[in-house]
Amino acid sequence: MALIEDKFSVYGLQKLKAKFKPHHAYQDTSAQLLIIARDLAAFTAPSSADYSSVKSYIQKVRPIVAEEEYILRKEDIVVLKPGREHSWLDEFVEKLLHKVFCKTVQAVFASLERRSKTDPAKSQVQLFSRERINIVVSLLLTATVLSLLVAPIYILYHLTRDNHADKTATTTIMILLVFTLLFSGVLSLFTRAKRHEILSAAAAYCAVLVVFIGNLGQISNN
């Protein structure tokens, strides 16, 4: 009798597990779908420059059959690795190189390895070295920042030699305001600096100009 009861209890447990098995399977499937959705959401969207480059290639070259429709759904496209952090200046230089493309530009801005990968005359694909473009962008950015530093100092130096103190003070404040705004705008457009970094750099820039004005005032009094 005891043996029969044990067999019935085991049979009941097996029926109970079989009854709830689909429910557990459904939970596992839902959890897997959530994990997949989370992983897909973690992918980053392509930058505007990268998207335009791929779209132009598909529309001009048509590498498979006809124009692939998926390229028109920009919001559904993701990149498999982190996208390149490009500023407006990077994209401007790259677009300019594509417009004025010639053998000289290719020789300067494309390495031998990249030149061997494609023939622009046949494939209409132009490959440039990112390191060389970064050098040009850095030079342009450095020249712009130096200009914004030297120009107000030159103007303020000549203003402090003027005898009209009231007009000089007002003009000096306006120059500080205008060039500080220009400096902040250059950092915002030409770099990927964050807001607090732009504010810190603008404060340091303004402080340099104020110290220069103070030193000029002491020199004039002496």
Secondary structure, DSSP 8 states (H G I E B T S, - for coil): -HHHHHHHHHHHHHHHHHHHHHHHHHHHHHHHHHHHHHHHHHS----HHHHHHHHHHHHHH-SSSS--GGGG-GGG---SS------HHHHHHHHHHHHT--HHHHHHHS-HHHHHH--HHHH------HHHHHHHHHHHHHHHHHHHHHHHHHHHHHHTTSS-HHHHHHHHHHHHHHHHHHHHHHHHHHS---HHHHHHHHHHHHHHHHHHHHHHHHHHH-
